[in-house]
Amino acid sequence: MVTMNRILIVDDHAQFRDAVREFLSHEPDFEIVGEAGNVRDAIRSVGMLSPHLVLTDLAMPDAHGIEAVTEIKRHYPNVKIVVLSSHQENEYKHLCREAGAAGYIVKDAVYEELCDGIRTALRGKPHPGAKARDEMLSNYAYAPAASKKHRGYSIH
């Protein structure tokens, strides 16, 4: 029997929520339990619907999405949160991670990355998203050899 992972989708654009719901509804282990279009409704929905994971945008009409992450984690520490945002700047990724998000995925990510990010977060592991991971690897690949050795890595 497949374990159903309960997901709440939070985004201020109804058409985007509909598209995400449509994509994720084809996954046998995902159950979309609700949607919210602002931070206030998101926090209330978490309490009413008991999702395992909240998939949220950062740009919201009533507050910044990082506030949603902070408040949800404060009231519901076991709920996993994955940020799905159009912001690609590392500053946002860092702030979300500090607020308690388990993952950060850029909205132009491919479908497989979104599903992988959700499943990784549900397992309790951090998921930086493919773009962030590629950027980290790229930065590492071009780092001076001395700094690679200093970190204990060996590259041949």
C-alpha positions as CSV (number, residue, x, y, z in Angstrom):
1,M,0.0,0.0,0.0
2,V,1.3,3.5,-0.9
3,T,1.7,6.0,1.9
4,M,-0.2,9.2,1.0
5,N,1.7,12.4,1.7
6,R,-0.7,15.2,2.4
7,I,0.3,18.5,0.6
8,L,-1.0,22.0,0.9
9,I,-0.3,24.3,-2.0
10,V,0.2,28.0,-1.2
11,D,0.5,30.6,-4.0
12,D,-1.4,33.8,-4.7
13,H,-2.1,32.9,-8.3
14,A,-5.0,30.5,-8.6
15,Q,-4.0,29.3,-12.1
16,F,-0.5,28.4,-10.8
17,R,-2.1,26.5,-7.9
18,D,-4.3,24.7,-10.4
19,A,-1.3,23.7,-12.5
20,V,0.7,22.5,-9.6
21,R,-2.3,20.5,-8.3
22,E,-2.8,18.9,-11.7
23,F,0.9,17.9,-11.9
24,L,1.2,16.5,-8.4
25,S,-2.2,14.7,-8.5
26,H,-0.7,12.2,-10.9
27,E,1.8,11.0,-8.3
28,P,0.5,8.0,-6.5
29,D,2.0,9.0,-3.1
30,F,0.8,12.7,-3.1
31,E,-2.6,13.8,-1.9
32,I,-3.4,17.5,-2.4
33,V,-5.4,18.3,0.7
34,G,-5.9,22.0,0.1
35,E,-4.8,25.3,-1.3
36,A,-4.3,28.8,0.1
37,G,-3.8,32.2,-1.7
38,N,-2.2,34.1,1.2
39,V,-0.2,33.7,4.4
40,R,-3.1,34.0,6.8
41,D,-5.1,31.3,5.0
42,A,-2.0,29.1,4.7
43,I,-1.4,29.1,8.5
44,R,-5.1,28.5,9.2
45,S,-5.2,25.7,6.6
46,V,-2.2,23.9,8.1
47,G,-4.1,23.8,11.4
48,M,-7.3,22.5,9.8
49,L,-6.0,20.1,7.2
50,S,-2.9,18.7,8.9
51,P,-0.7,18.4,5.8
52,H,2.7,16.7,5.9
53,L,4.1,19.3,3.6
54,V,3.4,22.9,2.6
55,L,4.5,23.9,-0.9
56,T,4.6,27.7,-0.8
57,D,5.6,30.7,-2.9
58,L,7.4,33.7,-1.4
59,A,5.4,36.5,-3.0
60,M,2.1,36.8,-1.2
61,P,-0.3,39.7,-1.0
62,D,-0.6,39.9,2.8
63,A,3.0,39.1,4.0
64,H,6.2,37.7,2.7
65,G,6.4,33.9,2.3
66,I,9.3,33.7,4.7
67,E,6.9,34.9,7.4
68,A,4.7,32.0,6.5
69,V,7.6,29.5,6.8
70,T,8.5,31.0,10.2
71,E,5.0,30.9,11.5
72,I,4.1,27.5,10.2
73,K,7.3,26.0,11.7
74,R,6.7,27.8,15.0
75,H,3.1,26.4,15.4
76,Y,3.6,23.1,13.5
77,P,7.2,22.1,13.8
78,N,6.7,18.7,12.2
79,V,5.2,20.1,9.0
80,K,7.8,20.1,6.2
81,I,8.0,23.2,4.0
82,V,9.3,23.5,0.4
83,V,9.5,26.9,-1.1
84,L,8.6,27.1,-4.8
85,S,9.6,30.6,-6.0
86,S,10.6,32.6,-9.0
87,H,13.4,34.2,-6.9
88,Q,16.8,32.7,-7.8
89,E,19.0,34.7,-5.5
90,N,20.9,32.9,-2.9
91,E,19.8,35.3,-0.2
92,Y,16.2,34.0,-0.5
93,K,17.4,30.4,-0.3
94,H,19.4,31.2,2.8
95,L,16.6,33.1,4.5
96,C,14.1,30.3,3.8
97,R,16.5,27.7,5.1
98,E,17.1,29.7,8.3
99,A,13.3,30.1,8.7
100,G,12.9,26.3,8.6
101,A,12.2,25.4,5.0
102,A,13.4,21.9,4.0
103,G,13.7,22.8,0.4
104,Y,13.9,25.6,-2.2
105,I,12.9,25.1,-5.8
106,V,12.8,27.7,-8.5
107,K,9.5,27.8,-10.4
108,D,11.1,27.0,-13.7
109,A,12.3,23.6,-12.4
110,V,11.4,20.5,-14.3
111,Y,8.6,18.4,-13.0
112,E,10.9,15.6,-11.8
113,E,12.9,18.1,-9.7
114,L,9.7,19.3,-8.0
115,C,8.6,15.8,-7.1
116,D,12.1,14.9,-6.0
117,G,12.3,18.0,-3.8
118,I,9.0,17.2,-2.2
119,R,9.9,13.6,-1.5
120,T,13.4,14.6,-0.2
121,A,11.8,17.1,2.2
122,L,9.2,14.5,3.4
123,R,12.1,12.2,4.3
124,G,13.5,14.9,6.5
125,K,16.5,15.7,4.2
126,P,17.4,19.2,2.9
127,H,16.9,19.8,-0.8
128,P,18.6,22.8,-2.3
129,G,17.1,22.4,-5.8
130,A,19.0,21.4,-8.9
131,K,20.0,25.0,-9.8
132,A,21.4,25.6,-6.3
133,R,23.1,22.2,-6.4
134,D,24.6,22.9,-9.8
135,E,25.8,26.3,-8.6
136,M,27.5,24.9,-5.6
137,L,29.2,22.2,-7.7
138,S,30.2,24.8,-10.2
139,N,31.7,27.0,-7.5
140,Y,33.5,24.0,-6.1
141,A,34.8,22.9,-9.5
142,Y,36.5,26.2,-10.1
143,A,37.8,26.7,-6.6
144,P,41.6,26.7,-6.2
145,A,43.2,23.3,-5.6
146,A,44.5,24.4,-2.2
147,S,41.0,25.2,-0.9
148,K,39.7,21.8,-2.2
149,K,42.5,20.0,-0.3
150,H,41.8,22.1,2.8
151,R,38.2,20.9,2.9
152,G,39.3,17.3,2.9
153,Y,38.1,16.6,-0.7
154,S,40.2,14.7,-3.1
155,I,39.6,15.4,-6.8
156,H,41.6,13.5,-9.5
